[in-house]
Every structure is written in C-alpha cells, then in structure tokens.
Amino acid sequence: MTAKRPRHPGELGLTLLLVAAVFVVGREAYRISGFAGPSSPGFGPLAMVAVVLAGLLVELVRLALARPAEREPLAVRARRFAAAVLPPPVLGAIALLVLYLIGLELLGFVIASFLFLAIAIGLLLHERPPLVRVLLALAVAAGTVASIRLLFQELFQVLLP
C-alpha cells in the first residue's frame, strides 16, 4: 500500500469539475443514438464515459478520505496552484494558440499556420544553434503547410479557411 499523501489545494474541486464534464459528454454520447444496444453508434462513447466516471468516482472517494494539506495563506496557495497547473511553457503555448486563432481570421489558413508552426517548432528546438533552429523551423513549417494544402485542397478538394 502506498503512503497516504495530503490532498493538494484545488484537487477536489478539479475532480468535481471533471465529473461534471463527464456527465456533459455522456449526455452528448446518449444523444447520438441513445442506448439501443452494443452495436449502436452511441455505445462506444457511453462505455468510455462509464469507465472515466468510475475512475473519477474512485478518485473522489480517495480525495474525500485524504487529509487536507496544511493551511497556507490564499496568495501562497494560488501561486503554488498556478505554478503546478499553468507553468510558463503552458501559458506560452496557450498564448500562441490564441494568436493562431486570431491569425486564422486575419491572415488565412496558410499564412497563420505557417507562422504558428514556425514559432512553435522554433521554441521546441531551443537547444539547437540559432541559425539551425530558424532554418529547420521554417523548412518544417513550410513543408507541413504545403503538404496539408496539397492534401486537402487539391486531393480531397476541401476549401481551407
């Protein structure tokens, strides 16, 4: 048996939020075709909802029985929670995704996707020399966007935004 660890700040609330989200997903899965039988289209999603819900309920029981962490001032708990849930690389990725969504409207799919991929790949290759990083990021971004455009617009004849 593992040693009991204290309940971290926000852990119980996040688990309750996940349970609520699973019920929303379950409702949508049920709307697909109800629960007519194991061969119906809604069966797979409903089965996955049941598995996730079972795991979350086990976790809720564990959290309810766990002792709360030592009380700290709210500012300290908020800072610790933010550092654990949203470290700087995650915040940077969220900001980059938001800029990409704005860029899709302003610049179109090809240019916005190229810029997004070039910047993201450049950030991921931070250990390479700067010139290699820039050239590799530009080449991979250009190749990816060209492949997507060729595949979807020319082969599948799907209009890209």
N, C-alpha and C positions, 0 to 999 in steps of 0.2 A: 504494500500500500504506500502511496506517495505521501509525503509530508503535507499537512494542510497549510495552504498559503492564505494570507488575508485577501479579502475582496478589495479589488482596486477601485478607486473613485470612478464612477461612471459605468462600471462593468454591468451592474444590474440594470441600469436604465437602457444601455445599449442592447442588452439581451431582450428586454421587453420590447424595444423598438423593432428588433429583428423578428420577434414573434408576430407583432402586428403586420409587418411587411409580408411574412409568410402567409398570413390569412388573406391579404390582398391578392397575392399571387395565386393562392388556392381558389379564391373566388373567380379570378380570370381563367384559371385552368378549368374550372367547372363550367364556365360559360362556353367553352369550346364545344363541348357536346354532352355535358353532364357526366353521369357515371353509369353509362349504359352497360358496360362490361369491359373485360380486359382487352378487347380488341378495338375499343372506341378511341378516337383521337385524343380525348381528354384524360385517358387512363394514365399514360406516362407522366405528364406533368402533375397529376394528382398524387401519383405514387411518390414522386420526388418531394412534393410538398409534405407528405406524411413522414418521410424519412427525415427531412430537415426539421420538421416540427418536433418529432420525437427527440432528436438530438438537442434541440433548444430547450425542451422541457426538462431533460436530464440536467442540462447546464443551469437552468433556473433553480432546480432543487438544490444543486451544489452551491450556487451563489446564495440562496436563502439560508443555508446552513452554515456558510462560511462567516467567520468573524470579520467585521468591517476593518479596514485599515485604520491606523492611528489618525485621529483627527488633526488636521492641519488647517491653517487659515485658508479661506476660499481662494485668495490670489495664488497661493502656492499650489493648491490642488488644480486650479485652472491651468496654470503654467505647466505643471507636470503632465496633465491630461493632453494639452495641446502638443507638447513635445513628443508624447508617445503616439498620438493619433495622427498628427499633421507635422511631421518633421520637414525641414526646409526643402528637401528634394521633392516631396509630395506636393507641397504648396507651389513649387515652381512648375511641376507638371500640370497642376490644375490651372494655373495662370496661363500656361502655354496652350492648353486645350481651349480655354475661354477665348484667347486671342485667335486661335484657329477657327472657332465658330464665327467670330466676328469677321475674320478674313474671308470665310466662305461667302458671306453676303456681299462684301465689298469688292473682293478680287476674283471670285470664282473658284471653282474646284481645283483646277490645275495649279494656279499660282499659289493659292493658300496652302494646298497640300505640299507643294514643293518646299515652301518656306518652313512649314511646320516640321516636315521630315528632316530638312537640312539642319534646323536648330536643334531638334531633339537628338538626332544622331551625333551632331557635334558635341552636345552635352554628355552623351553617353561615352564618347571616345576621349574623355578628359585626360587620360594617361598618355595619349599619343602626342608627338610633337605638333605644334600648332598648324604648320602647313599641311602635314599629312592629314590631320584631323579635318581641316576645312575641305581639302580636295576629296577625301573619302566621303565625307558627309554630303557634299554636292553631287558626287557621282552616284552614290546610292539613292539619294533623293530623286535625282533626275531619272535614273533607271526605273525606280519604283513607280513614279508618276507616269512615265511613258508606258510602262507595262500595263498599269491599270487603265490608262486611257485607251490603249490599243485593244486590250481585252474586252472592256465593257462597251466602249463607243463603236469600235469597228467590228468586233466579232459578235457580241451579243446585241448590238445596236440599242444600247441603253443610253439615254441622254444623261450626261453628268451635269450637276449644278454649276 
